[in-house]
Amino acid sequence: MVGSTITAAGAFLLKVLGGLWFADFISGVVHWLEDRYGNPEWPVIGHTIRENQQHHFTPRSFLKGTLWTRNREVLAIGAAFLAVFWAFDVLNAFTVSAVIFGVMSNEVHASAHRSPQENGRIVTALQKTGLLQSHRHHAAHHRKGKDTHFCVLTNHVNPVLERIRFFQTLEAIVTRVTGLRPRPDLSVNPRYRPAI
């Protein structure tokens, strides 16, 4: 009985971690699309792309917003996904954790731009473990032309995607199929340092 409880707890934890890593991957794909192909003139999502581009010029500017202003769109999307998962009877530890972590991606991203004093002990401790993205890890995105380290939740997914050249391969495919080239980032700042 104890063994089955430990096994069940381990399986649950793996599903939650899987949801976290999946949400991190999705945050990277969305961030990549915004940074490399997004247009602030697009209807509906153009304002989000504009805010993201502004964030690259002034990385801490979005910290001035409230929890609601930073997250309203992603909260609505998360609620829609939970409703779909419920309707199709696929609410489980993986899907719920993926939605929760996905909804929190902007806040985790914000914490990567705050100092340890601003974040507090718990967030700072989670950043030190890599379960939440650290300042140093996220700084790689801001230093390197905004063409790397797109995932914003953990320190775990970006290294894997960079090792297999995931986004570079996607960009080559997009260019080959559509002729579109990734948009260069004009806010490159090789001296960017995290707020620590």
C-alpha atoms as one frame of an Amber mdcrd trajectory, in Angstrom:
protein
   0.000   0.000   0.000   2.793   2.445   0.863   4.621   1.513  -2.336   1.543
   2.208  -4.460   1.042   5.563  -2.707   4.649   6.536  -3.437   4.261   5.380
  -7.041   1.035   7.391  -7.420   2.665  10.471  -5.869   5.658  10.101  -8.178
   3.407   9.743 -11.227   1.445  12.826 -10.162   4.650  14.838  -9.701   5.912
  13.758 -13.141   2.631  14.880 -14.711   2.878  18.274 -12.989   6.507  18.684
 -14.096   5.535  17.555 -17.597   2.833  20.229 -17.618   5.374  22.829 -16.496
   7.855  21.857 -19.213   5.132  21.691 -21.871   3.881  25.157 -20.856   7.483
  26.396 -21.004   7.829  24.981 -24.524   4.559  26.619 -25.634   5.659  29.935
 -24.074   8.794  29.678 -26.190   6.913  28.999 -29.421   4.552  31.935 -28.810
   7.435  34.225 -27.813   9.415  33.129 -30.896   6.466  33.874 -33.190   6.025
  37.326 -31.615   9.716  38.222 -31.746  10.613  36.839 -35.141   7.439  37.218
 -37.225   4.928  39.313 -35.268   3.709  42.659 -36.563   2.376  45.334 -34.194
  -0.067  46.378 -36.934  -1.878  43.026 -36.899  -5.497  43.183 -35.739  -6.434
  41.691 -32.361  -2.909  40.674 -31.229  -0.917  43.630 -32.593  -1.006  45.469
 -29.253   0.560  42.443 -27.527   3.340  42.315 -30.119   3.895  46.073 -29.738
   4.211  45.681 -25.946   6.672  42.815 -26.423   8.794  44.903 -28.783   8.745
  47.796 -26.302   9.821  45.364 -23.591  12.945  44.588 -25.624  13.947  48.257
 -25.644  13.069  48.823 -21.977  12.985  45.385 -20.309  11.478  46.506 -16.998
   8.756  48.684 -18.516   6.079  45.992 -18.301   6.620  45.653 -14.545   4.661
  48.900 -14.143   1.487  47.120 -15.178  -0.770  45.246 -12.806  -1.230  41.504
 -12.542  -4.438  41.956 -14.556  -2.957  44.125 -17.331  -0.011  41.747 -17.778
  -2.165  38.629 -17.859  -5.733  39.334 -19.024  -5.343  37.759 -22.472  -3.548
  34.672 -21.218  -6.101  34.244 -18.399  -8.916  34.202 -20.971  -7.018  31.709
 -23.130  -6.310  29.532 -20.086  -9.982  29.553 -19.072 -10.947  28.531 -22.612
  -8.464  25.637 -22.570  -9.735  24.447 -19.168 -13.305  24.526 -20.510 -12.291
  22.485 -23.572 -10.333  20.001 -21.453 -13.323  19.663 -19.118 -15.747  19.212
 -22.049 -13.566  16.452 -23.521 -12.935  14.895 -20.094  -9.157  15.360 -20.241
  -8.671  17.404 -17.080  -5.747  15.786 -15.295  -2.554  16.769 -13.502  -0.714
  17.322 -16.799  -3.350  19.459 -18.552  -4.263  21.496 -15.466  -0.630  22.183
 -14.553   0.165  23.105 -18.175  -2.670  25.646 -18.149  -1.806  27.039 -14.709
   1.884  27.418 -15.531   1.029  28.783 -18.972  -1.257  31.388 -17.438   1.522
  32.350 -15.027   4.178  32.660 -17.758   4.037  36.473 -17.850   4.443  36.659
 -14.075   7.368  34.238 -14.122   8.850  36.312 -16.945   8.334  39.444 -14.831
  10.164  37.809 -11.920  13.177  37.259 -14.203  13.365  41.062 -14.523  12.975
  41.781 -10.809  15.703  41.791  -8.217  15.756  39.085  -5.520  14.537  41.713
  -3.041  11.561  42.500  -5.285  10.769  38.799  -5.779  11.039  37.684  -2.182
  12.549  34.510  -0.748  10.258  31.877  -2.236  10.462  33.070  -5.850  14.208
  33.644  -5.526  14.687  30.117  -4.129  12.653  28.637  -7.008  14.768  30.638
  -9.460  17.929  29.196  -7.908  16.609  25.676  -8.552  15.718  26.517 -12.156
  12.057  25.584 -11.631  11.368  29.267 -12.259  13.523  31.024 -14.808  16.478
  32.823 -13.265  17.679  36.329 -14.064  20.889  35.022 -15.602  19.139  32.463
 -17.798  16.639  34.998 -19.145  19.376  37.587 -19.745  20.679  35.346 -22.553
  17.559  36.241 -24.540  18.092  39.967 -24.067  21.814  39.887 -24.891  21.851
  37.717 -27.986  19.694  39.531 -30.506  16.428  38.092 -29.215  16.999  35.032
 -31.410  17.631  32.518 -28.641  16.200  31.449 -25.251  12.532  32.121 -26.055
  11.004  29.934 -23.294  10.232  32.024 -20.196   9.176  29.632 -17.421  12.158
  27.475 -16.419  15.873  27.045 -17.002  15.256  23.522 -18.336  13.665  23.722
 -21.803  15.774  26.396 -23.541  19.058  24.427 -23.345  17.421  21.407 -24.991
  15.876  23.498 -27.776  19.144  25.377 -28.324  21.120  22.134 -28.466  18.905
  20.722 -31.220  18.649  24.124 -32.979  14.856  23.914 -32.784  13.985  27.540
 -33.555  16.725  27.948 -36.158  15.364  24.874 -37.950  11.805  26.231 -37.777
  12.998  29.539 -39.226  14.733  27.742 -42.099  11.526  25.803 -42.817   9.380
  28.958 -42.683  11.768  30.744 -45.058  11.903  27.799 -47.455   8.120  27.292
 -47.507   6.878  30.907 -47.391   9.857  33.080 -48.306   9.423  34.991 -45.022
  12.597  35.827 -43.170  12.717  36.380 -39.410  12.510  40.015 -38.398  15.805
  41.247 -36.938  15.543  42.796 -33.511  16.547  46.444 -33.416  16.923  46.588
 -29.651  19.995  44.373 -29.334  21.858  45.277 -26.187  25.027  43.187 -25.686
  25.560  44.825 -22.285  22.158  43.826 -20.871  22.483  42.486 -17.336  19.788
  41.032 -15.119  18.360  43.070 -12.254  20.385  41.413  -9.491
